[in-house]
Amino acid sequence: MLAAVREIADGALAELADDIDRRGVYPLAVLQRLGDVGAFRAHLALGGERDYVSAIQAIAEVSRVCGATGFMMWCHDACGLYMEESGNPALLGTALLDHASARTLGATGMSNPMKTFAGIETLLLRARPVTGGFVVNGILPWVSNLGPDHYFGAVAVVEGGADPREIMFMVRCGTPGVELRNCPSFSAMEGTNTWAVRLTDHFIGAADLIADAVRPFVGRILAAFVLLQSGMGLGVAQGAIDSMWAVERQLGHVNEHLDDRPDALQAELDALTARTLQLARTPFATEPEFLIDVLDARAHASELALRAAQSALLHQGARGYLMSSPVQRRVRESHFVAIVTPAIKHLRKEIARLSEPVLPA
């Protein structure tokens, strides 16, 4: 699978990467080819063994060439995680098989909920119980990897009950009460099909319910969610290091005076990759010490991507400052890796919370 992913990344995706970044081309055919070779099913059981190691490596291989497509892989993988862990028969079986092969495409609208559970924001969607389900209203300002026939996981707070709670559910674009609105232009990654989503009296029935006790569900999948995302940072960092090596023969005599040389960055990245993949062997562990390690590895991937991308620009010099340069694109991609939920500051906040001593009762 990884060899096939690498071939797609170095071929069709490499040719399209600049158009994805600057012209907003959505790489539908590439995502479907990645589904054909099994890139979206590695982390799912589907009657076999979950392989989060290979899933992260696949995202890293793609992110090495195009951070935007690597991000969309993570969006789709995260949605598959929600579907499989929901236990909802309507989201398993044929639905999950179609998702795993990219015959259908999904995403994650969990930025606002994740920040809410960390005490950073409040929930933007409101649900009202009705016969047979819930009616949901509200606006999510940023949801990526969407289209008229796509779907994504979201969370709303249930109003009107004696005990406040949240529900998690699947939103299906193109159904009544779902409106996709244009977002402002980003500095990079325009081809991620990112939209603002407005829900107006949108009905959610049992078939689309992911969790009716959301916080325990999120706690159970948190490490898996974050570990998959680490592939983005690892891949963007590797792409930047590759760009440094590309000019070593011509510019090594002067680049040797720069900090963060490619050999040192590669050694750091290799060690971080090994650490991340070791954590990925138990992606559903929930012990605080384990979660701290996962969050710290994810933060390290962001910080390393930032350093590697900036160093690649310095190593390449003027050629790396051209708007058409992959180096210039990776600088902007690394910024996204650092601010996408959970951002570095979010990760550090959660690490601090989990590190607080537990006082005796």
Contacts in CASP RR format, 6 or more apart in sequence:
PFRMAT RR
TARGET T0000
AUTHOR 0000-0000-0000
METHOD contacts of the structure
MODEL  1
MLAAVREIADGALAELADDIDRRGVYPLAVLQRLGDVGAFRAHLALGGER
DYVSAIQAIAEVSRVCGATGFMMWCHDACGLYMEESGNPALLGTALLDHA
SARTLGATGMSNPMKTFAGIETLLLRARPVTGGFVVNGILPWVSNLGPDH
YFGAVAVVEGGADPREIMFMVRCGTPGVELRNCPSFSAMEGTNTWAVRLT
DHFIGAADLIADAVRPFVGRILAAFVLLQSGMGLGVAQGAIDSMWAVERQ
LGHVNEHLDDRPDALQAELDALTARTLQLARTPFATEPEFLIDVLDARAH
ASELALRAAQSALLHQGARGYLMSSPVQRRVRESHFVAIVTPAIKHLRKE
IARLSEPVLPA
1 37 0 8 1.000
1 38 0 8 1.000
1 39 0 8 1.000
1 42 0 8 1.000
1 54 0 8 1.000
1 58 0 8 1.000
2 54 0 8 1.000
2 57 0 8 1.000
2 58 0 8 1.000
2 61 0 8 1.000
4 37 0 8 1.000
4 38 0 8 1.000
4 39 0 8 1.000
5 34 0 8 1.000
5 37 0 8 1.000
5 39 0 8 1.000
5 58 0 8 1.000
5 61 0 8 1.000
5 62 0 8 1.000
6 61 0 8 1.000
8 30 0 8 1.000
8 33 0 8 1.000
8 34 0 8 1.000
8 37 0 8 1.000
8 62 0 8 1.000
9 61 0 8 1.000
9 62 0 8 1.000
9 64 0 8 1.000
9 65 0 8 1.000
9 66 0 8 1.000
10 65 0 8 1.000
12 29 0 8 1.000
12 30 0 8 1.000
12 33 0 8 1.000
13 27 0 8 1.000
13 30 0 8 1.000
13 62 0 8 1.000
13 65 0 8 1.000
13 66 0 8 1.000
13 69 0 8 1.000
14 65 0 8 1.000
14 66 0 8 1.000
16 25 0 8 1.000
16 27 0 8 1.000
16 30 0 8 1.000
16 66 0 8 1.000
17 65 0 8 1.000
17 66 0 8 1.000
17 68 0 8 1.000
17 69 0 8 1.000
17 326 0 8 1.000
17 329 0 8 1.000
18 324 0 8 1.000
18 326 0 8 1.000
18 329 0 8 1.000
19 25 0 8 1.000
20 26 0 8 1.000
20 27 0 8 1.000
20 66 0 8 1.000
20 68 0 8 1.000
20 69 0 8 1.000
20 189 0 8 1.000
20 190 0 8 1.000
20 191 0 8 1.000
21 66 0 8 1.000
21 68 0 8 1.000
21 188 0 8 1.000
21 189 0 8 1.000
21 190 0 8 1.000
21 191 0 8 1.000
21 329 0 8 1.000
21 332 0 8 1.000
21 333 0 8 1.000
22 190 0 8 1.000
22 323 0 8 1.000
23 190 0 8 1.000
23 191 0 8 1.000
24 190 0 8 1.000
24 191 0 8 1.000
25 191 0 8 1.000
26 191 0 8 1.000
26 192 0 8 1.000
26 193 0 8 1.000
27 66 0 8 1.000
27 69 0 8 1.000
27 72 0 8 1.000
27 191 0 8 1.000
30 69 0 8 1.000
31 69 0 8 1.000
31 72 0 8 1.000
31 73 0 8 1.000
31 76 0 8 1.000
31 102 0 8 1.000
31 105 0 8 1.000
32 102 0 8 1.000
32 103 0 8 1.000
34 40 0 8 1.000
34 58 0 8 1.000
34 62 0 8 1.000
34 73 0 8 1.000
34 102 0 8 1.000
35 41 0 8 1.000
35 100 0 8 1.000
35 101 0 8 1.000
35 102 0 8 1.000
36 101 0 8 1.000
36 102 0 8 1.000
38 100 0 8 1.000
38 101 0 8 1.000
39 55 0 8 1.000
39 58 0 8 1.000
39 62 0 8 1.000
39 73 0 8 1.000
40 73 0 8 1.000
40 76 0 8 1.000
40 77 0 8 1.000
40 80 0 8 1.000
40 99 0 8 1.000
40 100 0 8 1.000
40 101 0 8 1.000
40 102 0 8 1.000
41 100 0 8 1.000
41 101 0 8 1.000
42 50 0 8 1.000
42 51 0 8 1.000
42 52 0 8 1.000
42 54 0 8 1.000
42 55 0 8 1.000
42 58 0 8 1.000
43 50 0 8 1.000
43 51 0 8 1.000
43 52 0 8 1.000
43 54 0 8 1.000
43 55 0 8 1.000
43 77 0 8 1.000
43 81 0 8 1.000
43 224 0 8 1.000
43 228 0 8 1.000
43 283 0 8 1.000
44 50 0 8 1.000
44 80 0 8 1.000
44 81 0 8 1.000
44 84 0 8 1.000
44 96 0 8 1.000
44 100 0 8 1.000
45 84 0 8 1.000
46 84 0 8 1.000
46 96 0 8 1.000
46 97 0 8 1.000
46 100 0 8 1.000
50 283 0 8 1.000
52 224 0 8 1.000
52 227 0 8 1.000
52 228 0 8 1.000
52 280 0 8 1.000
52 281 0 8 1.000
52 283 0 8 1.000
53 277 0 8 1.000
53 280 0 8 1.000
53 281 0 8 1.000
55 77 0 8 1.000
55 228 0 8 1.000
55 280 0 8 1.000
56 227 0 8 1.000
56 228 0 8 1.000
56 230 0 8 1.000
56 231 0 8 1.000
56 234 0 8 1.000
56 276 0 8 1.000
56 277 0 8 1.000
56 280 0 8 1.000
57 231 0 8 1.000
57 277 0 8 1.000
58 73 0 8 1.000
59 70 0 8 1.000
59 73 0 8 1.000
59 74 0 8 1.000
59 77 0 8 1.000
59 228 0 8 1.000
59 231 0 8 1.000
59 232 0 8 1.000
59 235 0 8 1.000
60 231 0 8 1.000
60 232 0 8 1.000
60 233 0 8 1.000
60 234 0 8 1.000
60 235 0 8 1.000
60 238 0 8 1.000
60 273 0 8 1.000
61 235 0 8 1.000
62 69 0 8 1.000
62 70 0 8 1.000
62 73 0 8 1.000
62 235 0 8 1.000
63 69 0 8 1.000
63 70 0 8 1.000
63 71 0 8 1.000
63 73 0 8 1.000
63 231 0 8 1.000
63 232 0 8 1.000
63 233 0 8 1.000
63 234 0 8 1.000
63 235 0 8 1.000
63 236 0 8 1.000
63 238 0 8 1.000
63 333 0 8 1.000
64 235 0 8 1.000
64 236 0 8 1.000
64 238 0 8 1.000
64 239 0 8 1.000
64 242 0 8 1.000
65 239 0 8 1.000
67 189 0 8 1.000
67 232 0 8 1.000
67 235 0 8 1.000
67 236 0 8 1.000
67 330 0 8 1.000
67 333 0 8 1.000
67 336 0 8 1.000
67 337 0 8 1.000
68 188 0 8 1.000
68 189 0 8 1.000
68 190 0 8 1.000
68 191 0 8 1.000
68 192 0 8 1.000
68 333 0 8 1.000
70 231 0 8 1.000
70 232 0 8 1.000
71 144 0 8 1.000
71 145 0 8 1.000
71 189 0 8 1.000
71 192 0 8 1.000
71 232 0 8 1.000
71 336 0 8 1.000
71 340 0 8 1.000
72 144 0 8 1.000
72 145 0 8 1.000
72 192 0 8 1.000
72 193 0 8 1.000
74 228 0 8 1.000
74 229 0 8 1.000
74 231 0 8 1.000
74 232 0 8 1.000
75 106 0 8 1.000
75 107 0 8 1.000
75 108 0 8 1.000
75 144 0 8 1.000
75 145 0 8 1.000
75 152 0 8 1.000
76 99 0 8 1.000
76 102 0 8 1.000
76 105 0 8 1.000
76 106 0 8 1.000
76 107 0 8 1.000
76 145 0 8 1.000
77 228 0 8 1.000
78 107 0 8 1.000
78 108 0 8 1.000
78 110 0 8 1.000
78 225 0 8 1.000
78 228 0 8 1.000
78 229 0 8 1.000
79 99 0 8 1.000
79 106 0 8 1.000
79 107 0 8 1.000
79 108 0 8 1.000
79 151 0 8 1.000
79 152 0 8 1.000
79 153 0 8 1.000
80 96 0 8 1.000
80 99 0 8 1.000
80 100 0 8 1.000
80 106 0 8 1.000
81 221 0 8 1.000
81 224 0 8 1.000
81 225 0 8 1.000
81 228 0 8 1.000
82 91 0 8 1.000
82 108 0 8 1.000
82 153 0 8 1.000
82 168 0 8 1.000
82 170 0 8 1.000
82 210 0 8 1.000
82 221 0 8 1.000
83 91 0 8 1.000
83 92 0 8 1.000
83 95 0 8 1.000
83 96 0 8 1.000
83 99 0 8 1.000
83 170 0 8 1.000
83 210 0 8 1.000
84 91 0 8 1.000
84 92 0 8 1.000
84 96 0 8 1.000
85 217 0 8 1.000
85 220 0 8 1.000
85 221 0 8 1.000
86 92 0 8 1.000
86 209 0 8 1.000
86 210 0 8 1.000
86 211 0 8 1.000
88 206 0 8 1.000
88 207 0 8 1.000
88 209 0 8 1.000
88 210 0 8 1.000
90 206 0 8 1.000
90 207 0 8 1.000
90 208 0 8 1.000
91 170 0 8 1.000
91 207 0 8 1.000
91 208 0 8 1.000
91 210 0 8 1.000
95 104 0 8 1.000
98 104 0 8 1.000
99 105 0 8 1.000
99 106 0 8 1.000
104 149 0 8 1.000
104 150 0 8 1.000
104 151 0 8 1.000
105 145 0 8 1.000
105 147 0 8 1.000
105 149 0 8 1.000
105 150 0 8 1.000
105 151 0 8 1.000
106 145 0 8 1.000
106 150 0 8 1.000
106 151 0 8 1.000
106 152 0 8 1.000
107 143 0 8 1.000
107 144 0 8 1.000
107 145 0 8 1.000
107 146 0 8 1.000
107 150 0 8 1.000
107 151 0 8 1.000
107 152 0 8 1.000
107 153 0 8 1.000
108 143 0 8 1.000
108 152 0 8 1.000
108 153 0 8 1.000
109 140 0 8 1.000
109 143 0 8 1.000
109 152 0 8 1.000
109 153 0 8 1.000
109 154 0 8 1.000
110 153 0 8 1.000
110 154 0 8 1.000
110 155 0 8 1.000
110 225 0 8 1.000
110 341 0 8 1.000
111 140 0 8 1.000
111 142 0 8 1.000
111 340 0 8 1.000
111 341 0 8 1.000
112 121 0 8 1.000
112 123 0 8 1.000
112 124 0 8 1.000
112 125 0 8 1.000
112 140 0 8 1.000
112 155 0 8 1.000
113 123 0 8 1.000
113 154 0 8 1.000
113 155 0 8 1.000
113 166 0 8 1.000
113 168 0 8 1.000
113 214 0 8 1.000
113 218 0 8 1.000
114 218 0 8 1.000
114 341 0 8 1.000
114 342 0 8 1.000
114 346 0 8 1.000
115 121 0 8 1.000
115 341 0 8 1.000
115 346 0 8 1.000
116 122 0 8 1.000
116 123 0 8 1.000
116 155 0 8 1.000
117 215 0 8 1.000
117 218 0 8 1.000
118 342 0 8 1.000
118 346 0 8 1.000
118 349 0 8 1.000
118 350 0 8 1.000
118 353 0 8 1.000
120 346 0 8 1.000
120 349 0 8 1.000
123 155 0 8 1.000
123 156 0 8 1.000
123 157 0 8 1.000
123 166 0 8 1.000
124 138 0 8 1.000
124 139 0 8 1.000
124 140 0 8 1.000
124 141 0 8 1.000
125 136 0 8 1.000
125 137 0 8 1.000
125 138 0 8 1.000
125 140 0 8 1.000
125 154 0 8 1.000
125 155 0 8 1.000
125 156 0 8 1.000
125 157 0 8 1.000
125 199 0 8 1.000
126 136 0 8 1.000
126 137 0 8 1.000
126 138 0 8 1.000
126 156 0 8 1.000
126 157 0 8 1.000
126 159 0 8 1.000
127 134 0 8 1.000
127 135 0 8 1.000
127 136 0 8 1.000
127 156 0 8 1.000
127 157 0 8 1.000
127 158 0 8 1.000
127 159 0 8 1.000
127 167 0 8 1.000
127 204 0 8 1.000
128 134 0 8 1.000
128 135 0 8 1.000
128 136 0 8 1.000
128 137 0 8 1.000
128 158 0 8 1.000
128 159 0 8 1.000
128 160 0 8 1.000
129 158 0 8 1.000
129 160 0 8 1.000
129 161 0 8 1.000
130 203 0 8 1.000
132 205 0 8 1.000
132 206 0 8 1.000
133 203 0 8 1.000
133 204 0 8 1.000
133 205 0 8 1.000
133 206 0 8 1.000
133 209 0 8 1.000
134 156 0 8 1.000
134 158 0 8 1.000
134 167 0 8 1.000
134 169 0 8 1.000
134 203 0 8 1.000
134 204 0 8 1.000
134 205 0 8 1.000
135 201 0 8 1.000
135 202 0 8 1.000
135 203 0 8 1.000
135 204 0 8 1.000
136 154 0 8 1.000
136 156 0 8 1.000
136 169 0 8 1.000
136 199 0 8 1.000
136 201 0 8 1.000
136 202 0 8 1.000
136 203 0 8 1.000
136 204 0 8 1.000
137 199 0 8 1.000
137 200 0 8 1.000
137 201 0 8 1.000
137 202 0 8 1.000
138 198 0 8 1.000
138 199 0 8 1.000
138 200 0 8 1.000
139 196 0 8 1.000
139 197 0 8 1.000
139 198 0 8 1.000
139 199 0 8 1.000
140 154 0 8 1.000
140 196 0 8 1.000
140 197 0 8 1.000
141 183 0 8 1.000
141 196 0 8 1.000
142 183 0 8 1.000
142 194 0 8 1.000
142 195 0 8 1.000
142 196 0 8 1.000
143 152 0 8 1.000
143 194 0 8 1.000
143 195 0 8 1.000
143 196 0 8 1.000
143 197 0 8 1.000
144 192 0 8 1.000
144 193 0 8 1.000
144 194 0 8 1.000
145 152 0 8 1.000
145 192 0 8 1.000
145 193 0 8 1.000
145 194 0 8 1.000
146 152 0 8 1.000
146 173 0 8 1.000
146 180 0 8 1.000
146 193 0 8 1.000
146 194 0 8 1.000
146 195 0 8 1.000
146 197 0 8 1.000
147 173 0 8 1.000
147 180 0 8 1.000
147 193 0 8 1.000
147 195 0 8 1.000
148 173 0 8 1.000
148 174 0 8 1.000
148 180 0 8 1.000
149 173 0 8 1.000
149 174 0 8 1.000
150 173 0 8 1.000
150 193 0 8 1.000
151 170 0 8 1.000
151 171 0 8 1.000
151 172 0 8 1.000
151 173 0 8 1.000
152 170 0 8 1.000
152 171 0 8 1.000
152 173 0 8 1.000
152 197 0 8 1.000
153 168 0 8 1.000
153 169 0 8 1.000
153 170 0 8 1.000
153 171 0 8 1.000
153 210 0 8 1.000
154 168 0 8 1.000
154 169 0 8 1.000
154 170 0 8 1.000
154 171 0 8 1.000
155 166 0 8 1.000
155 167 0 8 1.000
155 168 0 8 1.000
155 169 0 8 1.000
155 214 0 8 1.000
156 166 0 8 1.000
156 167 0 8 1.000
156 169 0 8 1.000
157 164 0 8 1.000
157 165 0 8 1.000
157 166 0 8 1.000
158 164 0 8 1.000
158 165 0 8 1.000
158 166 0 8 1.000
158 167 0 8 1.000
165 212 0 8 1.000
165 213 0 8 1.000
165 214 0 8 1.000
166 214 0 8 1.000
166 215 0 8 1.000
167 204 0 8 1.000
167 209 0 8 1.000
167 211 0 8 1.000
167 212 0 8 1.000
167 214 0 8 1.000
168 209 0 8 1.000
168 210 0 8 1.000
168 211 0 8 1.000
168 212 0 8 1.000
168 214 0 8 1.000
168 217 0 8 1.000
168 218 0 8 1.000
169 204 0 8 1.000
169 205 0 8 1.000
169 208 0 8 1.000
169 209 0 8 1.000
169 210 0 8 1.000
170 204 0 8 1.000
170 208 0 8 1.000
170 209 0 8 1.000
170 210 0 8 1.000
171 178 0 8 1.000
171 197 0 8 1.000
171 199 0 8 1.000
171 202 0 8 1.000
171 204 0 8 1.000
171 208 0 8 1.000
172 178 0 8 1.000
172 208 0 8 1.000
173 180 0 8 1.000
173 197 0 8 1.000
175 202 0 8 1.000
176 202 0 8 1.000
176 203 0 8 1.000
177 199 0 8 1.000
177 200 0 8 1.000
177 201 0 8 1.000
177 202 0 8 1.000
178 197 0 8 1.000
178 198 0 8 1.000
178 199 0 8 1.000
178 202 0 8 1.000
179 197 0 8 1.000
179 198 0 8 1.000
179 199 0 8 1.000
179 200 0 8 1.000
180 195 0 8 1.000
180 196 0 8 1.000
180 197 0 8 1.000
181 195 0 8 1.000
181 196 0 8 1.000
181 197 0 8 1.000
181 198 0 8 1.000
182 195 0 8 1.000
182 196 0 8 1.000
183 194 0 8 1.000
183 195 0 8 1.000
183 196 0 8 1.000
186 194 0 8 1.000
186 336 0 8 1.000
187 332 0 8 1.000
187 335 0 8 1.000
188 329 0 8 1.000
188 332 0 8 1.000
188 333 0 8 1.000
188 335 0 8 1.000
188 336 0 8 1.000
189 332 0 8 1.000
189 333 0 8 1.000
189 336 0 8 1.000
210 217 0 8 1.000
211 217 0 8 1.000
211 218 0 8 1.000
219 286 0 8 1.000
220 284 0 8 1.000
220 286 0 8 1.000
221 284 0 8 1.000
222 286 0 8 1.000
222 291 0 8 1.000
222 294 0 8 1.000
223 279 0 8 1.000
223 283 0 8 1.000
223 284 0 8 1.000
223 285 0 8 1.000
223 286 0 8 1.000
223 290 0 8 1.000
223 291 0 8 1.000
223 294 0 8 1.000
224 283 0 8 1.000
224 284 0 8 1.000
226 294 0 8 1.000
226 295 0 8 1.000
226 298 0 8 1.000
226 342 0 8 1.000
227 276 0 8 1.000
227 279 0 8 1.000
227 280 0 8 1.000
227 283 0 8 1.000
227 294 0 8 1.000
227 297 0 8 1.000
227 298 0 8 1.000
229 298 0 8 1.000
229 340 0 8 1.000
230 276 0 8 1.000
230 297 0 8 1.000
230 298 0 8 1.000
230 301 0 8 1.000
231 276 0 8 1.000
231 301 0 8 1.000
232 301 0 8 1.000
232 305 0 8 1.000
232 337 0 8 1.000
232 340 0 8 1.000
233 301 0 8 1.000
233 302 0 8 1.000
233 304 0 8 1.000
233 305 0 8 1.000
233 334 0 8 1.000
233 337 0 8 1.000
234 269 0 8 1.000
234 272 0 8 1.000
234 273 0 8 1.000
234 276 0 8 1.000
234 301 0 8 1.000
234 305 0 8 1.000
235 305 0 8 1.000
236 305 0 8 1.000
236 308 0 8 1.000
236 309 0 8 1.000
236 330 0 8 1.000
236 333 0 8 1.000
236 334 0 8 1.000
236 337 0 8 1.000
237 265 0 8 1.000
237 269 0 8 1.000
237 301 0 8 1.000
237 304 0 8 1.000
237 305 0 8 1.000
237 308 0 8 1.000
237 309 0 8 1.000
237 334 0 8 1.000
238 269 0 8 1.000
239 308 0 8 1.000
239 312 0 8 1.000
239 326 0 8 1.000
239 330 0 8 1.000
240 265 0 8 1.000
240 305 0 8 1.000
240 308 0 8 1.000
240 309 0 8 1.000
240 311 0 8 1.000
240 312 0 8 1.000
240 327 0 8 1.000
240 330 0 8 1.000
240 334 0 8 1.000
241 262 0 8 1.000
241 265 0 8 1.000
241 266 0 8 1.000
241 269 0 8 1.000
241 308 0 8 1.000
241 312 0 8 1.000
243 312 0 8 1.000
243 315 0 8 1.000
243 316 0 8 1.000
243 320 0 8 1.000
243 326 0 8 1.000
243 327 0 8 1.000
243 330 0 8 1.000
244 255 0 8 1.000
244 261 0 8 1.000
244 262 0 8 1.000
244 265 0 8 1.000
244 308 0 8 1.000
244 311 0 8 1.000
244 312 0 8 1.000
244 315 0 8 1.000
244 316 0 8 1.000
245 262 0 8 1.000
246 316 0 8 1.000
247 255 0 8 1.000
247 315 0 8 1.000
247 316 0 8 1.000
247 319 0 8 1.000
248 255 0 8 1.000
248 262 0 8 1.000
248 315 0 8 1.000
251 315 0 8 1.000
251 316 0 8 1.000
251 317 0 8 1.000
255 261 0 8 1.000
255 314 0 8 1.000
255 315 0 8 1.000
258 311 0 8 1.000
258 314 0 8 1.000
258 315 0 8 1.000
259 311 0 8 1.000
260 307 0 8 1.000
260 308 0 8 1.000
260 310 0 8 1.000
260 311 0 8 1.000
261 311 0 8 1.000
262 315 0 8 1.000
265 304 0 8 1.000
265 307 0 8 1.000
265 308 0 8 1.000
265 311 0 8 1.000
268 304 0 8 1.000
269 304 0 8 1.000
269 308 0 8 1.000
272 297 0 8 1.000
272 300 0 8 1.000
272 301 0 8 1.000
272 304 0 8 1.000
275 293 0 8 1.000
275 297 0 8 1.000
276 297 0 8 1.000
276 301 0 8 1.000
279 290 0 8 1.000
279 293 0 8 1.000
279 294 0 8 1.000
279 297 0 8 1.000
282 290 0 8 1.000
285 291 0 8 1.000
288 354 0 8 1.000
291 350 0 8 1.000
291 354 0 8 1.000
292 351 0 8 1.000
292 354 0 8 1.000
292 355 0 8 1.000
295 342 0 8 1.000
295 347 0 8 1.000
295 350 0 8 1.000
295 351 0 8 1.000
295 354 0 8 1.000
296 347 0 8 1.000
296 351 0 8 1.000
298 342 0 8 1.000
298 347 0 8 1.000
299 344 0 8 1.000
299 347 0 8 1.000
299 348 0 8 1.000
299 351 0 8 1.000
301 337 0 8 1.000
302 334 0 8 1.000
302 337 0 8 1.000
302 338 0 8 1.000
302 343 0 8 1.000
302 344 0 8 1.000
302 347 0 8 1.000
303 338 0 8 1.000
303 344 0 8 1.000
305 333 0 8 1.000
305 334 0 8 1.000
305 337 0 8 1.000
305 338 0 8 1.000
306 334 0 8 1.000
306 335 0 8 1.000
306 337 0 8 1.000
306 338 0 8 1.000
308 334 0 8 1.000
309 327 0 8 1.000
309 330 0 8 1.000
309 331 0 8 1.000
309 333 0 8 1.000
309 334 0 8 1.000
310 331 0 8 1.000
310 334 0 8 1.000
312 320 0 8 1.000
312 327 0 8 1.000
312 330 0 8 1.000
312 331 0 8 1.000
313 320 0 8 1.000
313 321 0 8 1.000
313 327 0 8 1.000
313 328 0 8 1.000
313 331 0 8 1.000
316 325 0 8 1.000
316 327 0 8 1.000
319 325 0 8 1.000
319 327 0 8 1.000
320 327 0 8 1.000
320 328 0 8 1.000
321 328 0 8 1.000
322 328 0 8 1.000
338 344 0 8 1.000
342 350 0 8 1.000
END
